[in-house]
Amino acid sequence: MWKKGLAVAGALLLSVSLAACSSNASGGGSEKDKGLSGTIRIDGSSTVFPISQAVAEEFMKKNPNVNVTVAQSGTGAGFDKWTKQETDLSDASRLIKDEEKEAAKKSGLEPKEFPVAFDGISVVVNKENDFAKTITTKELKKIWEPDSKVKTWKDVRSNWPDKPIKLYGPGTSDGTFDYFTGAIIGEEGKSRTDYTQSEDDNTLVTGVSGDKYALGYFGFSYYEENKDKLNVLKVDNGKGGVAPSFETIKNGTYSPLSRSIYVYADEKTMTENKAIKEFLSFYLKEGKQLVSDVGYVPLTDKDYEKGIALLEDK
């Protein structure tokens, strides 16, 4: 089983060279697989990064003449690179925006959207926090809205301690930031700015786990990987508190912080670069188990079949 923790912590770039893989060529894949060659460049969401990284490793084992690099600069930055044709595939933890579609069009790109997994945005606190168990969406908005007056936990709920609340969250180019602000504030990109920002979710984990009165948010898989260091809050949207889990994310009861995550490709590039199309086919057909292995929630079989049909232009 692929172990995410060994590769994600502190990693910003995966690049497995042909020289390192060629010695294993006789052991994996069919003759057809071994004939596939080329380079695939992926960048974008730090949330999708662990999945794409795991898929890339397994794909290169079967296709040793293909070199796949995976980076995590954030969804917005990833789309920027992709529309400038600096990358081949763009990982995204939100849907592509209209202005990004327009930039793609100007570069001659035709975006193809492939959902690859479900994810839930986890709201987390320090392990020593013994007072916060559930938080409402109204309270989250009160904390994170642009004109927020919240400075202490007592400002959020009167029976919580009068201690400074230290906030951690993704940067503004991160798709998780866009989704969270849209779901909680009501408008994407609207947020207070006086918090510790990072596109690297491991930095956020470190921050919250090191401060007793901290609160932060990031993708569910990063909580799963670090739940020995963090507590996750139930989120109450008016129907009672629900904690994120594989089940509640997949069935949508963890609302409004459940979402789909994506890989974007260009129609022409897929046609011209066979390796890219084969990689995406592998992603959708073989990646389901890897999605689970790295702590995410697989789509339904029907959802993956839709992606395969789109890939094959059916």
C-alpha positions in Angstrom: 0.0 0.0 0.0 1.2 3.4 -0.9 2.1 5.5 2.2 1.3 9.1 1.8 3.0 10.3 5.0 6.5 9.3 3.8 6.2 11.5 0.7 4.0 14.4 1.5 5.6 16.0 4.5 7.7 18.9 3.3 7.5 17.7 -0.3 6.8 20.3 -2.9 7.9 18.4 -6.0 7.9 14.8 -7.1 10.2 13.9 -10.0 11.1 10.3 -10.6 13.8 10.0 -13.3 13.9 7.5 -16.1 17.4 6.4 -14.9 16.0 5.4 -11.6 13.2 3.4 -13.1 14.7 1.8 -16.1 16.4 -0.9 -14.1 13.0 -2.2 -13.2 11.6 -2.1 -16.7 11.6 -5.9 -17.0 9.4 -6.3 -14.0 6.3 -4.2 -14.7 3.7 -3.6 -17.3 2.9 -5.1 -20.7 5.0 -4.7 -23.8 2.5 -2.0 -24.9 3.1 -0.2 -21.5 6.9 -0.3 -22.0 6.5 1.3 -25.4 4.9 4.4 -23.9 7.2 7.4 -23.4 7.1 11.1 -22.7 6.9 13.7 -20.0 3.9 14.8 -18.0 3.9 18.0 -15.8 1.3 18.4 -13.1 0.8 21.3 -10.7 -2.0 22.9 -8.7 -4.0 22.0 -5.6 -2.2 20.8 -2.5 -5.3 18.9 -1.6 -5.2 16.8 -4.8 -1.4 16.6 -4.7 -1.2 13.4 -2.6 -3.5 11.5 -5.0 -1.8 12.6 -8.2 1.6 11.8 -6.6 0.5 8.3 -5.6 -1.0 7.7 -9.1 2.1 9.0 -10.7 4.4 6.6 -8.8 2.3 3.6 -9.7 1.9 4.7 -13.3 5.7 5.1 -13.7 6.3 1.6 -12.3 4.2 0.3 -15.2 5.5 2.8 -17.7 9.2 3.3 -17.0 9.8 5.5 -20.0 7.3 8.1 -18.9 8.5 10.8 -16.4 5.7 12.4 -14.3 6.4 15.4 -12.1 3.8 16.6 -9.6 4.0 19.9 -7.8 1.6 21.8 -5.4 1.5 25.5 -5.8 -2.2 25.9 -5.1 -5.3 25.6 -7.4 -5.1 29.2 -8.6 -1.4 29.2 -9.2 -1.7 25.8 -10.9 -4.4 27.1 -13.3 -2.2 30.1 -14.1 0.7 27.8 -15.1 -1.6 25.6 -17.0 -3.2 28.4 -19.0 0.4 29.5 -19.9 1.1 26.0 -21.1 3.8 25.5 -18.5 2.1 22.3 -17.3 0.1 19.5 -18.9 -2.4 18.8 -16.2 -3.9 21.0 -13.4 -5.0 19.7 -10.0 -7.9 21.6 -8.6 -9.9 21.6 -5.4 -12.6 23.7 -6.9 -14.2 24.2 -10.3 -12.3 26.3 -12.9 -13.4 30.0 -12.8 -14.7 32.0 -15.8 -11.6 34.1 -16.0 -9.4 31.0 -16.0 -11.5 29.5 -18.8 -11.0 32.7 -20.7 -7.2 32.6 -20.2 -7.2 29.0 -21.3 -9.2 29.9 -24.5 -6.7 32.7 -25.3 -3.9 30.1 -25.1 -5.8 27.8 -27.4 -6.7 25.3 -24.6 -10.0 23.5 -24.3 -10.5 22.5 -20.6 -11.7 19.0 -19.9 -12.7 18.4 -16.3 -12.2 15.1 -14.5 -13.5 14.6 -11.0 -11.2 12.2 -9.2 -12.4 12.1 -5.5 -14.5 13.5 -2.8 -13.0 15.6 0.0 -14.2 17.4 3.1 -12.8 20.5 4.6 -12.0 19.8 8.2 -12.2 22.4 11.0 -9.5 21.5 13.5 -8.3 22.6 16.9 -5.4 21.7 19.2 -5.4 18.3 20.9 -5.5 20.1 24.3 -8.6 22.0 23.4 -11.2 20.4 25.8 -14.1 23.0 25.3 -14.8 23.1 21.6 -16.5 20.0 20.2 -19.1 21.5 17.7 -19.1 24.8 15.9 -21.9 26.2 13.8 -21.6 27.6 10.3 -22.8 31.0 11.7 -19.9 30.9 14.3 -17.4 30.0 11.5 -18.7 33.0 9.5 -18.4 35.2 12.6 -14.7 34.1 13.0 -13.7 34.3 9.3 -15.7 37.1 7.7 -13.7 40.2 6.5 -14.8 42.6 9.2 -14.6 40.0 12.0 -14.3 41.3 15.5 -13.4 37.9 16.9 -10.2 38.1 18.9 -10.8 35.5 21.6 -12.7 32.2 21.9 -15.2 34.0 24.2 -16.0 36.3 21.3 -17.3 33.2 19.5 -19.3 31.6 22.3 -19.8 33.2 25.7 -19.0 30.0 27.7 -15.7 29.5 25.9 -12.5 30.8 27.5 -11.3 34.4 27.2 -8.2 33.4 25.4 -6.8 34.7 22.1 -7.8 32.6 19.1 -4.9 31.9 16.7 -6.1 31.2 13.2 -4.5 29.1 10.4 -5.8 28.5 6.9 -4.8 28.2 3.2 -3.5 31.0 1.1 -5.7 33.0 -1.3 -4.6 31.0 -4.3 -5.7 27.8 -2.8 -8.9 26.1 -3.9 -9.7 25.2 -0.4 -9.7 28.9 0.5 -12.1 29.6 -2.3 -14.4 26.7 -1.4 -14.5 27.5 2.3 -15.1 31.2 1.9 -17.9 30.5 -0.6 -19.6 28.0 1.6 -19.1 29.8 4.9 -18.9 33.5 4.1 -21.2 33.3 1.1 -18.7 34.7 -1.4 -15.5 33.2 -2.6 -12.4 35.1 -1.6 -14.0 37.1 1.2 -12.1 36.5 4.4 -10.3 38.2 7.2 -6.6 38.4 6.4 -5.0 38.4 9.9 -4.3 34.7 10.1 -1.4 32.5 9.3 -1.6 31.4 5.6 0.1 28.6 3.8 -0.5 26.6 0.6 1.3 23.7 2.4 -1.3 22.0 4.6 1.5 20.4 6.6 2.5 23.9 7.8 -1.1 24.4 9.0 -1.1 21.1 10.8 2.1 22.1 12.6 0.7 25.5 13.5 -2.5 24.2 15.0 -0.9 21.3 16.8 1.6 23.7 18.4 -0.9 26.2 19.8 -3.5 25.2 22.5 -5.9 28.0 21.4 -5.5 27.6 17.6 -8.2 26.9 15.0 -7.6 26.1 11.4 -9.1 24.4 8.3 -7.8 22.2 5.5 -8.5 19.0 3.6 -9.9 15.9 5.4 -6.9 13.7 4.5 -4.5 15.9 6.3 -6.6 15.6 9.5 -6.8 11.8 9.0 -3.0 11.6 8.7 -2.5 13.8 11.8 -5.5 13.0 14.1 -3.1 12.0 16.8 -2.1 15.7 17.0 -5.4 17.4 16.3 -9.1 17.3 17.2 -11.7 17.8 14.5 -14.9 19.8 15.2 -18.4 18.8 14.2 -20.0 21.4 12.0 -23.6 22.3 12.6 -25.4 23.9 9.6 -28.6 24.1 11.6 -29.4 20.4 11.4 -27.1 19.2 14.2 -23.3 18.7 14.4 -21.7 16.4 11.9 -18.1 15.3 11.9 -16.2 14.7 8.6 -15.7 11.0 7.8 -15.5 8.9 4.7 -19.2 8.2 5.1 -20.5 11.7 5.8 -18.4 13.2 3.1 -19.5 10.7 0.5 -23.2 10.9 1.4 -23.1 14.7 1.7 -24.3 14.9 5.3 -21.1 16.8 6.1 -22.5 19.9 4.7 -21.6 22.5 3.4 -17.9 21.5 3.6 -18.0 18.4 1.3 -16.8 18.8 -2.2 -15.4 17.1 -5.3 -11.8 17.6 -6.4 -10.5 17.5 -10.0 -7.8 17.1 -12.6 -8.0 19.4 -15.6 -6.6 18.6 -19.1 -6.6 20.1 -22.5 -8.3 18.2 -25.4 -5.6 18.9 -28.0 -2.7 18.1 -25.6 -4.3 14.7 -24.7 -4.6 13.9 -28.4 -1.0 14.9 -29.2 0.6 13.4 -26.1 -0.5 9.7 -25.8 1.2 9.5 -22.4 -1.1 12.1 -20.9 -4.2 10.3 -22.1 -2.9 7.0 -20.9 -2.1 8.5 -17.5 -5.6 9.9 -17.1 -7.1 6.6 -18.1 -4.9 4.9 -15.4 -6.0 7.6 -12.9 -9.7 7.0 -13.5 -9.5 3.2 -13.9 -6.9 2.2 -11.4 -6.7 5.2 -9.0 -9.8 4.4 -6.9 -7.8 2.3 -4.4 -5.0 4.9 -4.3 -7.6 7.5 -3.5 -8.5 5.5 -0.4 -4.9 4.7 0.5 -4.0 8.4 0.8 -7.0 9.3 2.9 -9.6 10.5 0.4 -13.1 9.3 -0.5 -13.5 7.6 -3.9 -16.2 8.6 -6.3 -18.9 6.1 -7.2 -18.1 3.7 -10.0 -20.6 5.5 -12.2 -18.7 8.8 -11.7 -15.5 7.3 -12.8 -17.2 5.7 -15.8 -18.4 9.2 -16.8 -14.8 10.5 -16.6 -13.6 7.6 -18.7 -16.3 8.2 -21.3 -15.3 11.9 -21.5 -11.7 10.9 -21.8 -12.5 8.5 -24.7 -14.8 11.2 -26.2 -18.0 9.1 -25.9 
